[in-house]
Amino acid sequence: MLLHAWRIGLRNVKLETDNIESYRIVSGCTSAFVTTLLIEDLLELMNRRWSVQLRHISRVQNVVVDKLAALSRAKDMGELVWCDPPGEVLDALHNDRFAFNSVTM
């Protein structure tokens, strides 16, 4: 997603992850030295001339994204942008909306 944001010209991005280990590595919150191609690519992207804010969120807050990722892997869709949410995530979107509204009221 970060690479897609760069390609379409977005220069102020908020990146959320529910993977605490990845968050700690990329944000420098750990002294562990971990190097993988994925981490190197992510750090290279984040260090380009743009603003990327990284934030950790709970897995409960990330249900829709997890469902979209699983859907794209299951159907081998590659890189894809939906204009409308697929039916498989509508229930999760509704639950997110309900939870958000109940917290903000």
C-alpha positions, -999 to 999 in steps of 0.1 A, spaced: 0 0 0 28 24 8 43 19 -27 9 25 -43 5 57 -23 39 69 -36 31 60 -72 -2 79 -72 14 110 -58 3 110 -22 29 127 0 13 128 34 4 93 45 -7 77 78 3 40 79 -14 18 105 -3 -17 114 -16 -43 138 18 -61 138 36 -48 169 69 -64 160 70 -47 126 59 -14 142 88 -16 167 114 -24 141 104 2 116 99 30 142 132 22 159 115 12 192 136 -19 195 173 -26 198 169 -58 179 188 -59 147 165 -74 122 170 -71 85 148 -86 59 141 -75 23 106 -64 34 119 -42 62 146 -27 40 121 -19 13 97 -4 39 124 18 54 136 29 19 100 39 11 95 57 44 127 77 40 117 92 7 107 129 5 73 127 20 55 125 54 47 90 66 32 87 101 34 52 115 9 41 141 2 8 159 -34 -2 161 -50 -33 177 -60 -63 156 -96 -56 165 -93 -22 148 -79 -38 117 -105 -64 108 -115 -48 75 -79 -45 63 -71 -81 74 -102 -94 55 -92 -74 23 -57 -88 25 -69 -124 30 -94 -119 1 -67 -107 -23 -43 -135 -13 -71 -162 -17 -80 -150 -52 -44 -142 -63 -54 -106 -73 -20 -91 -69 -21 -53 -65 -57 -41 -66 -76 -10 -57 -113 -13 -50 -137 15 -58 -164 -1 -37 -159 -25 -9 -164 -61 -18 -193 -80 -2 -170 -101 19 -161 -71 41 -195 -53 44 -203 -69 78 -169 -58 92 -174 -23 78 -208 -21 94 -193 -33 127 -165 -7 125 -190 20 118 -212 10 147 -182 8 171 -169 42 160 -203 58 164 -209 44 198 -174 56 210 -179 92 196 -214 97 209 
